[in-house]
Amino acid sequence: MVSATKPKIDETAIPGTVFLVDLDGSHNQKKQNDLVLIPAPSDDPEDPLNWSTWRKWKTMGLSHFYTFVVGWSSAAVYSILLNLSDATGLTVAQLNSGTGTMLLFFGWGCLIWQPMGLTFGRRGMYLLSLAFTAAVSVWTAYSTSYATWVVQRILLGLVGAPIECQPEITVTDLYFNHQRGRQIGIYLLALSGGAYLAPLCNGFINQGQSWEWVMYWCAILSAIAFVVCFFFMEETMYYRETTYEAAVDPSSYDIETPDAGSEKLGNTEITGAAVAEPELEQVQEQVQSQSFTKPTYLQSLALWRIIPDKPNEFFKIMYRPFLIAYKLPIVLWAGCYQGVAVCAFSSMNATASVILSTPPYGFKSSIVGLFYIAPTIGTAAGALWAGEVSDRLCIWLAKRNGGWREAEFRLWSATLLCVIPPAGMILWGVGAVHGVHWFGLAVGMAMLGFTLSAAGSVVIGYTIDCYKELAGESMMSINILRCTIAFGYGYAVTPWLDRAGYQNGFIEMACICIALFSSFLVFIKYGKQFRKRSTPVYWKLVETGIRSLQAGH
């Protein structure tokens, strides 16, 4: 499509500071009530930002369904580790190290999947990932050695890697700035929910059928998701040149002409930087010749979408995440922060089967699976807190700030992460050593479930708020860092606990959680200064390199 305007990038604009709330209604911008729509939608009814509420929820819901299914497959064995060890002859440490390798490739696989998704569309990535996940799940049922197990885990990580990057980009495809926290929270709920409910159900499957059928059911669920997504998931990639979210004066969105402060051309209201008179005539011709067409249902089933106007920067997207993590410290911090949350999640998963299946508890695998109801509840609470509550908090703080939203407003919702994760570590690990009632262990699991979804919602939302124009590459950087940390931790957690014992080991983990999760206070105070200092570098990255979300907007 041809855009009406292509505003200049204001290289002095601080990324992450936007005019969000029009308190007096004096600014000529597209709004929902008094909330400014960022980014500004086009006039094309097929622009995903203009889709009906039902159409958005259907597409986003299928993305969440995909996330749930792949998350299920990745966590299928957590409640049956001892049973799997007995059946295959592999030790629990070997099984956990293989899972750590899988987490590593969940992150590094994004270097392939994300460029493909940003270049050829999201729909095909979802479908290919589901098909390959089904195939690898079937093969996993035939594990015969440690080498086979590790290779299968590596492949499962590679084919499931879109779970770490595509859903976040789909959120920014469909929703405005003030709506993203809720959907990111639901995404993390689906991710964590699949990871927690899989052990719950698979304990019963293992007991009633066999551990092989645990893998077969993962394949069946992936195949069902593939069929549903093939017929009903729509492509959300859309190329729009006006994508910038920056600290610009709202009045600059008006087209200055000798007679009026704004101009309407046909049915298109031109927004962006001031346009000179000769350029305005050229824009008129473009808009008048512009037509919008809706694809047929058969066309919508295509796996790929090629947009001629969109630059093809496939190979550049593959190395840009490393440059971004190096030059934008907020992205580096966000990856480490979420990595700590994943480690907390892994501490529970790596020990759940051992703690609950041995004295003084001695539960069967089916009962061990039932314990995962607790972290599922905690995950839902974390997603609600850091998603819906975070969005409302940002709007409230923006109103108090004269309508301007700072990206750091979202970080205030991280306050509970300084308390709940360490408390959960103590209750789970130390409580198990002292034979606390099983309900206490369940509460500890719920606290750790809260940790994963709440921490993820906070840092993903914060990073997108800061660097929306480079959100695609930023998410890749975060996922690579997070999954690399989780990989190393997967190898370390069992020897650590064997050396220190569960009581001292989990106390040490709790202290680390307090120290690292409270680091958000540094960014509350200095985050805007970091963004301000990175302004020239950031806009140079946007203007001369990859505009990753422009591939989707």
C-alpha positions as CSV (number, residue, x, y, z in Angstrom):
1,M,0.0,0.0,0.0
2,V,1.0,3.6,-0.5
3,S,1.2,5.7,2.7
4,A,-0.1,9.2,2.7
5,T,3.0,10.6,4.5
6,K,6.4,9.6,5.5
7,P,7.3,11.9,8.5
8,K,10.9,12.7,9.3
9,I,12.4,11.1,12.3
10,D,13.1,13.7,15.0
11,E,16.5,12.5,16.1
12,T,16.2,14.5,19.3
13,A,13.0,12.7,20.3
14,I,13.5,10.4,23.3
15,P,12.2,6.9,22.5
16,G,9.7,5.7,25.0
17,T,8.2,9.1,25.8
18,V,4.9,9.5,24.1
19,F,1.9,11.8,24.3
20,L,-0.8,9.2,25.4
21,V,-3.7,11.1,27.0
22,D,-5.3,14.2,25.4
23,L,-6.7,15.7,28.6
24,D,-8.3,18.8,27.1
25,G,-9.1,17.4,23.6
26,S,-7.1,20.1,21.9
27,H,-4.9,17.9,19.7
28,N,-5.9,16.8,16.3
29,Q,-4.9,13.1,16.5
30,K,-6.8,9.8,16.2
31,K,-8.0,9.0,19.6
32,Q,-10.1,6.5,21.6
33,N,-12.0,8.6,24.1
34,D,-9.1,10.7,25.4
35,L,-6.3,8.1,24.7
36,V,-4.1,8.9,21.6
37,L,-3.9,5.9,19.3
38,I,-0.2,5.0,19.0
39,P,0.8,4.1,16.4
40,A,-1.8,6.0,14.3
41,P,-3.8,3.6,12.1
42,S,-4.1,4.0,8.4
43,D,-7.5,4.4,6.6
44,D,-7.2,0.9,5.2
45,P,-9.9,-1.4,6.7
46,E,-7.5,-4.3,6.3
47,D,-4.9,-2.6,8.5
48,P,-4.8,-4.9,11.5
49,L,-5.1,-1.9,13.8
50,N,-8.5,-1.2,12.2
51,W,-9.9,-4.7,12.5
52,S,-13.0,-5.3,14.6
53,T,-12.6,-6.3,18.2
54,W,-13.9,-9.9,17.4
55,R,-11.4,-10.3,14.5
56,K,-8.5,-9.1,16.7
57,W,-9.5,-11.4,19.5
58,K,-9.9,-14.4,17.1
59,T,-6.4,-13.9,15.6
60,M,-4.7,-13.1,18.9
61,G,-6.6,-16.0,20.6
62,L,-5.2,-18.5,18.0
63,S,-1.7,-17.1,18.7
64,H,-2.2,-17.7,22.4
65,F,-3.5,-21.2,21.6
66,Y,-0.3,-21.9,19.6
67,T,1.7,-20.6,22.6
68,F,-0.1,-22.9,24.9
69,V,0.4,-26.0,22.7
70,V,4.1,-25.5,22.2
71,G,4.6,-24.6,25.8
72,W,2.8,-27.9,26.7
73,S,5.1,-29.9,24.5
74,S,8.2,-28.2,26.0
75,A,7.2,-29.0,29.6
76,A,5.7,-32.5,29.0
77,V,8.1,-34.4,31.2
78,Y,8.5,-32.3,34.3
79,S,6.1,-34.4,36.5
80,I,7.4,-37.8,35.2
81,L,11.2,-37.3,35.4
82,L,11.6,-40.3,37.8
83,N,9.4,-42.5,35.7
84,L,11.2,-41.5,32.5
85,S,14.6,-42.1,34.3
86,D,13.5,-45.6,35.3
87,A,12.2,-46.4,31.8
88,T,15.2,-45.0,29.8
89,G,18.1,-45.5,32.2
90,L,19.0,-41.8,32.0
91,T,19.6,-40.0,35.3
92,V,17.5,-37.0,36.4
93,A,20.6,-34.8,35.9
94,Q,20.9,-35.9,32.3
95,L,17.2,-35.3,31.6
96,N,17.4,-31.8,33.1
97,S,20.6,-31.0,31.1
98,G,18.8,-32.0,27.9
99,T,15.9,-29.7,28.9
100,G,18.4,-26.9,29.4
101,T,19.7,-27.5,25.9
102,M,16.1,-27.2,24.6
103,L,15.7,-23.8,26.3
104,L,19.0,-22.6,24.8
105,F,17.7,-23.3,21.3
106,F,14.3,-21.8,22.0
107,G,16.2,-18.5,22.2
108,W,18.8,-19.0,19.5
109,G,16.3,-20.4,17.1
110,C,14.7,-17.0,16.9
111,L,17.7,-15.9,14.8
112,I,16.1,-18.0,12.0
113,W,12.3,-17.7,12.7
114,Q,12.1,-14.0,13.5
115,P,13.7,-12.8,10.3
116,M,11.4,-15.2,8.4
117,G,8.3,-13.9,10.3
118,L,9.3,-10.2,9.8
119,T,10.0,-10.8,6.1
120,F,7.3,-13.3,4.9
121,G,4.6,-13.0,7.6
122,R,3.6,-14.5,10.9
123,R,1.0,-17.1,9.8
124,G,3.5,-19.4,8.0
125,M,5.8,-19.4,11.1
126,Y,3.0,-20.5,13.4
127,L,2.0,-23.3,11.1
128,L,5.4,-24.7,10.3
129,S,6.3,-24.6,14.0
130,L,3.3,-26.7,14.9
131,A,3.9,-29.2,12.2
132,F,7.5,-29.7,13.2
133,T,6.7,-29.8,16.9
134,A,4.2,-32.7,16.2
135,A,6.9,-34.6,14.3
136,V,9.6,-34.2,17.0
137,S,7.1,-35.1,19.8
138,V,6.4,-38.5,18.1
139,W,10.2,-39.2,17.7
140,T,10.8,-38.4,21.4
141,A,8.7,-41.4,22.3
142,Y,11.5,-43.5,21.0
143,S,14.4,-42.1,23.1
144,T,17.0,-44.8,23.7
145,S,20.1,-42.9,24.8
146,Y,21.4,-39.7,26.2
147,A,22.6,-38.5,22.7
148,T,19.1,-39.2,21.2
149,W,17.4,-37.3,24.1
150,V,19.7,-34.3,23.7
151,V,19.2,-34.2,19.9
152,Q,15.4,-34.4,20.3
153,R,15.4,-31.6,22.9
154,I,17.6,-29.4,20.6
155,L,15.2,-30.0,17.7
156,L,12.2,-29.3,19.9
157,G,13.7,-26.0,20.9
158,L,14.5,-25.0,17.3
159,V,11.1,-25.8,15.9
160,G,9.3,-24.3,18.9
161,A,11.4,-21.1,18.9
162,P,8.6,-18.9,17.3
163,I,6.9,-19.2,20.7
164,E,9.5,-16.8,22.0
165,C,9.2,-14.0,19.4
166,Q,6.2,-14.2,17.1
167,P,3.3,-13.7,19.7
168,E,4.9,-10.5,21.0
169,I,5.1,-9.1,17.4
170,T,1.5,-10.2,16.8
171,V,0.5,-8.1,19.8
172,T,2.1,-5.0,18.3
173,D,0.5,-5.8,14.9
174,L,-3.0,-5.7,16.4
175,Y,-3.0,-3.4,19.4
176,F,-2.2,0.1,20.3
177,N,0.3,1.3,22.9
178,H,-2.2,1.4,25.7
179,Q,-3.6,-2.0,25.0
180,R,-0.4,-4.1,24.8
181,G,0.1,-4.9,28.4
182,R,-3.1,-6.9,28.7
183,Q,-2.3,-9.0,25.6
184,I,1.3,-9.6,26.6
185,G,0.0,-10.7,30.0
186,I,-2.3,-13.2,28.3
187,Y,0.5,-14.4,26.1
188,L,2.7,-15.2,29.1
189,L,-0.3,-16.8,30.8
190,A,-0.7,-19.1,27.8
191,L,3.0,-19.8,27.8
192,S,3.2,-20.5,31.5
193,G,-0.2,-22.2,31.6
194,G,0.9,-24.7,28.9
195,A,4.1,-25.4,30.8
196,Y,2.2,-25.9,34.1
197,L,-0.9,-27.8,32.9
198,A,1.2,-30.3,30.8
199,P,2.8,-31.8,33.9
200,L,-0.6,-31.9,35.6
201,C,-2.3,-33.9,32.8
202,N,0.8,-35.9,31.9
203,G,1.1,-37.4,35.3
204,F,-2.3,-39.1,34.7
205,I,-1.4,-40.1,31.2
206,N,1.8,-41.7,32.3
207,Q,0.0,-43.6,35.1
208,G,-2.9,-44.7,32.9
209,Q,-1.1,-45.3,29.6
210,S,2.7,-44.9,29.5
211,W,5.4,-42.2,29.2
212,E,5.4,-42.8,25.4
213,W,1.8,-41.7,25.3
214,V,2.8,-38.4,27.0
215,M,4.7,-37.7,23.8
216,Y,2.1,-38.9,21.5
217,W,-0.5,-36.6,23.1
218,C,1.8,-33.7,22.6
219,A,1.9,-34.6,18.9
220,I,-1.9,-35.0,18.7
221,L,-2.4,-31.6,20.4
222,S,0.0,-29.9,18.0
223,A,-1.7,-31.5,15.0
224,I,-5.1,-30.2,16.2
225,A,-3.7,-26.7,16.7
226,F,-2.2,-26.9,13.2
227,V,-5.6,-27.6,11.6
228,V,-7.4,-24.9,13.6
229,C,-4.8,-22.3,12.8
230,F,-4.6,-23.2,9.2
231,F,-8.2,-22.5,8.5
232,F,-8.9,-19.6,10.9
233,M,-5.6,-17.7,11.7
234,E,-5.2,-14.5,9.6
235,E,-1.9,-12.9,8.6
236,T,-1.2,-9.7,10.6
237,M,1.9,-8.4,8.8
238,Y,1.1,-4.9,7.4
239,Y,3.5,-2.4,6.1
240,R,3.0,1.2,7.2
241,E,5.6,3.9,7.0
242,T,4.3,6.0,9.9
243,T,5.3,3.8,12.8
244,Y,7.3,6.1,15.0
245,E,6.5,6.4,18.7
246,A,8.6,9.3,20.0
247,A,8.5,12.3,22.3
248,V,7.2,14.7,19.6
249,D,5.0,17.7,20.2
250,P,1.4,16.6,19.5
251,S,0.9,19.7,17.4
252,S,3.4,18.4,14.9
253,Y,0.9,15.9,13.8
254,D,-1.0,18.6,12.0
255,I,-0.4,19.5,8.3
256,E,0.5,23.1,8.2
257,T,-1.1,24.9,5.3
258,P,-1.6,28.7,4.7
259,D,-5.3,28.4,5.6
260,A,-5.6,25.6,8.1
261,G,-3.8,23.6,10.7
262,S,-4.8,20.3,9.3
263,E,-5.9,18.9,5.9
264,K,-8.0,16.1,4.9
265,L,-7.3,14.4,1.5
266,G,-10.3,12.4,0.4
267,N,-11.0,10.1,3.4
268,T,-7.5,10.3,4.7
269,E,-6.5,12.6,7.5
270,I,-2.8,13.3,7.0
271,T,-0.7,13.0,10.2
272,G,3.0,13.4,10.8
273,A,5.5,16.2,10.4
274,A,4.7,19.3,8.4
275,V,4.6,18.8,4.7
276,A,5.7,21.4,2.2
277,E,3.1,22.6,-0.5
278,P,4.7,20.7,-3.5
279,E,4.9,17.5,-1.5
280,L,1.3,17.9,-0.3
281,E,0.2,17.9,-4.0
282,Q,2.1,14.7,-4.6
283,V,0.5,13.1,-1.5
284,Q,-3.0,14.1,-2.8
285,E,-2.3,12.3,-6.0
286,Q,-1.1,9.2,-4.1
287,V,-4.1,9.1,-1.8
288,Q,-6.6,9.7,-4.7
289,S,-5.1,6.8,-6.6
290,Q,-5.0,4.6,-3.6
291,S,-7.5,1.7,-3.3
292,F,-8.0,-0.9,-0.6
293,T,-8.9,-4.5,-1.4
294,K,-9.8,-7.3,0.9
295,P,-8.2,-10.7,0.2
296,T,-10.5,-13.6,-0.5
297,Y,-10.7,-16.5,2.0
298,L,-8.6,-18.7,-0.2
299,Q,-6.0,-16.0,-0.5
300,S,-5.9,-15.6,3.3
301,L,-4.8,-19.3,3.6
302,A,-1.5,-18.6,1.9
303,L,1.6,-19.4,4.1
304,W,3.6,-16.4,2.9
305,R,2.9,-12.7,2.2
306,I,5.2,-10.7,0.0
307,I,4.8,-6.9,0.2
308,P,6.7,-5.2,-2.6
309,D,7.0,-1.8,-0.8
310,K,8.6,-3.5,2.3
311,P,12.4,-3.6,2.3
312,N,13.8,-7.1,2.3
313,E,16.4,-7.1,5.2
314,F,16.3,-10.8,6.1
315,F,20.0,-11.3,6.8
316,K,20.5,-8.0,8.6
317,I,17.8,-8.9,11.1
318,M,19.8,-12.0,12.0
319,Y,22.8,-10.0,13.4
320,R,21.1,-6.8,14.6
321,P,20.0,-8.3,18.0
322,F,23.6,-8.5,19.1
323,L,24.2,-4.9,18.1
324,I,21.1,-3.8,19.9
325,A,21.9,-5.6,23.1
326,Y,25.4,-4.0,23.0
327,K,24.2,-0.4,22.3
328,L,20.9,-0.3,24.2
329,P,21.6,-1.3,27.9
330,I,17.8,-1.5,28.7
331,V,17.5,-4.4,26.3
332,L,20.5,-6.2,28.0
333,W,19.0,-5.7,31.4
334,A,15.5,-6.9,30.3
335,G,17.0,-10.1,29.0
336,C,18.9,-10.8,32.2
337,Y,15.9,-9.9,34.3
338,Q,13.6,-12.3,32.6
339,G,16.4,-14.9,32.6
340,V,16.3,-14.8,36.4
341,A,12.5,-15.4,36.3
342,V,13.0,-18.5,34.1
343,C,15.7,-19.8,36.4
344,A,13.2,-19.5,39.3
345,F,10.7,-21.5,37.2
346,S,13.4,-24.1,36.4
347,S,14.3,-24.5,40.0
348,M,10.8,-25.7,40.8
349,N,10.5,-27.9,37.7
350,A,13.9,-29.5,38.2
351,T,12.9,-30.6,41.8
352,A,9.2,-31.1,41.7
353,S,9.2,-34.7,40.8
354,V,12.0,-35.5,43.2
355,I,10.5,-33.7,46.2
356,L,6.9,-34.8,45.7
357,S,7.6,-38.4,44.7
358,T,9.9,-39.2,47.6
359,P,9.4,-39.4,51.4
360,P,7.9,-37.7,53.4
361,Y,5.4,-37.1,50.6
362,G,5.6,-40.1,48.3
363,F,2.9,-39.0,45.8
364,K,2.2,-40.8,42.5
365,S,3.0,-39.1,39.3
366,S,-0.7,-38.2,38.8
367,I,-0.8,-36.4,42.1
368,V,2.5,-34.7,41.3
369,G,0.8,-33.4,38.2
370,L,-2.1,-32.1,40.2
371,F,0.3,-29.8,42.1
372,Y,0.8,-27.8,38.9
373,I,-2.7,-26.3,39.4
374,A,-0.9,-24.1,41.9
375,P,1.6,-22.4,39.6
376,T,-1.2,-22.1,37.0
377,I,-3.2,-20.0,39.4
378,G,-0.1,-18.0,40.2
379,T,0.6,-17.5,36.6
380,A,-2.9,-16.1,36.0
381,A,-2.4,-13.7,38.9
382,G,0.9,-12.6,37.6
383,A,-0.4,-12.0,34.1
384,L,-3.3,-10.0,35.5
385,W,-1.1,-7.9,37.7
386,A,1.6,-7.1,35.2
387,G,-0.7,-6.9,32.2
388,E,-4.1,-5.4,32.9
389,V,-3.1,-3.6,36.1
390,S,0.1,-2.3,34.4
391,D,-1.8,-0.8,31.5
392,R,-4.2,1.0,33.8
393,L,-1.3,2.2,36.0
394,C,0.5,3.7,32.9
395,I,-2.7,5.5,31.9
396,W,-3.2,6.9,35.4
397,L,0.4,8.1,35.7
398,A,0.3,9.6,32.2
399,K,-2.8,11.7,33.3
400,R,-0.9,12.9,36.3
401,N,2.0,13.8,34.0
402,G,0.1,16.1,31.8
403,G,-0.8,13.4,29.3
404,W,2.8,12.2,28.7
405,R,3.7,8.6,29.3
406,E,7.2,7.6,30.3
407,A,8.2,4.0,29.6
408,E,9.3,3.6,33.2
409,F,5.7,3.9,34.4
410,R,5.2,0.3,33.6
411,L,8.1,-0.8,35.9
412,W,6.2,0.1,39.1
413,S,4.2,-3.1,38.7
414,A,7.5,-5.0,39.4
415,T,7.4,-4.0,43.1
416,L,5.8,-7.4,44.1
417,L,8.7,-9.2,42.4
418,C,11.0,-8.2,45.2
419,V,8.8,-10.1,47.7
420,I,6.9,-13.0,46.1
421,P,9.7,-14.9,44.3
422,P,12.1,-15.1,47.3
423,A,9.2,-16.1,49.6
424,G,8.2,-18.8,47.1
425,M,11.8,-20.1,47.0
426,I,11.9,-20.4,50.8
427,L,8.5,-22.0,51.1
428,W,9.2,-24.5,48.4
429,G,12.8,-25.5,49.0
430,V,13.2,-25.0,52.7
431,G,9.7,-26.1,53.4
432,A,10.3,-29.4,51.7
433,V,13.4,-30.1,53.8
434,H,11.4,-29.6,57.0
435,G,8.4,-31.6,55.8
436,V,6.0,-28.7,55.6
437,H,2.4,-29.7,54.8
438,W,1.8,-30.3,51.1
439,F,-0.4,-27.2,50.9
440,G,2.6,-25.0,51.8
441,L,4.5,-26.5,48.9
442,A,1.5,-25.7,46.6
443,V,1.5,-22.1,47.8
444,G,5.3,-21.9,47.1
445,M,4.7,-23.2,43.6
446,A,2.0,-20.6,43.0
447,M,4.4,-17.8,44.0
448,L,7.0,-19.1,41.5
449,G,4.2,-19.3,38.9
450,F,3.5,-15.6,39.6
451,T,7.1,-14.8,39.1
452,L,7.5,-16.1,35.5
453,S,4.4,-14.4,34.0
454,A,4.7,-11.1,36.0
455,A,8.5,-10.6,35.3
456,G,8.0,-11.4,31.6
457,S,5.0,-9.0,31.2
458,V,6.9,-6.2,32.9
459,V,10.2,-6.4,30.9
460,I,8.6,-7.2,27.5
461,G,6.1,-4.4,27.9
462,Y,8.8,-2.0,29.1
463,T,11.1,-2.8,26.2
464,I,8.4,-2.4,23.6
465,D,7.4,0.9,25.3
466,C,11.0,2.1,25.1
467,Y,12.0,0.9,21.6
468,K,8.9,0.1,19.7
469,E,10.5,0.8,16.3
470,L,13.0,-2.0,17.0
471,A,10.8,-4.3,19.0
472,G,11.4,-7.3,16.7
473,E,15.1,-7.3,17.2
474,S,14.8,-6.3,20.8
475,M,12.6,-9.3,21.5
476,M,15.2,-11.5,19.8
477,S,18.0,-10.0,22.0
478,I,15.9,-10.6,25.2
479,N,15.0,-14.2,24.2
480,I,18.6,-15.1,23.4
481,L,19.9,-13.8,26.7
482,R,17.0,-15.3,28.7
483,C,17.3,-18.7,27.1
484,T,21.1,-18.8,27.3
485,I,20.9,-18.0,31.0
486,A,18.3,-20.8,31.4
487,F,20.5,-23.2,29.5
488,G,23.5,-22.6,31.8
489,Y,21.2,-22.9,34.8
490,G,19.8,-26.2,33.6
491,Y,23.2,-27.7,33.9
492,A,24.0,-26.0,37.2
493,V,20.8,-26.4,39.3
494,T,21.1,-30.1,40.1
495,P,24.8,-30.0,41.1
496,W,24.2,-26.8,43.0
497,L,21.5,-28.4,45.1
498,D,23.4,-31.6,45.5
499,R,26.4,-29.6,46.9
500,A,24.5,-27.1,49.1
501,G,21.5,-29.1,50.0
502,Y,17.9,-28.0,49.4
503,Q,17.7,-25.7,52.4
504,N,20.9,-23.7,51.8
505,G,20.5,-23.9,48.0
506,F,17.1,-22.3,47.9
507,I,18.0,-19.7,50.5
508,E,20.9,-18.7,48.2
509,M,18.5,-18.6,45.3
510,A,16.1,-16.4,47.3
511,C,18.8,-13.9,48.1
512,I,19.8,-13.7,44.4
513,C,16.2,-13.1,43.5
514,I,15.9,-10.2,46.0
515,A,19.1,-8.6,44.6
516,L,18.3,-9.0,40.9
517,F,14.5,-8.3,40.9
518,S,15.0,-5.1,42.8
519,S,17.2,-3.8,40.1
520,F,14.1,-2.3,38.5
521,L,14.5,0.6,40.9
522,V,17.6,1.7,39.1
523,F,15.6,2.0,35.9
524,I,12.8,3.8,37.7
525,K,15.3,6.5,38.6
526,Y,17.7,6.5,35.7
527,G,15.8,4.8,32.9
528,K,14.8,8.0,31.1
529,Q,18.4,9.2,31.3
530,F,19.5,5.9,29.7
531,R,17.0,6.4,26.9
532,K,18.0,10.0,26.4
533,R,21.7,9.1,26.1
534,S,20.9,6.3,23.6
535,T,18.7,8.6,21.5
536,P,21.2,9.4,18.7
537,V,22.3,5.7,18.5
538,Y,18.7,4.5,18.6
539,W,17.4,6.7,15.7
540,K,20.5,5.9,13.7
541,L,19.6,2.2,14.1
542,V,16.1,2.9,13.0
543,E,16.8,5.2,10.1
544,T,19.9,3.5,8.6
545,G,19.3,-0.1,9.5
546,I,16.3,-2.4,10.2
547,R,12.9,-1.0,10.9
548,S,11.7,-4.3,12.2
549,L,8.2,-3.3,13.1
550,Q,7.7,-1.4,9.9
551,A,7.7,-4.9,8.4
552,G,4.6,-5.5,10.4
553,H,3.1,-2.0,10.5
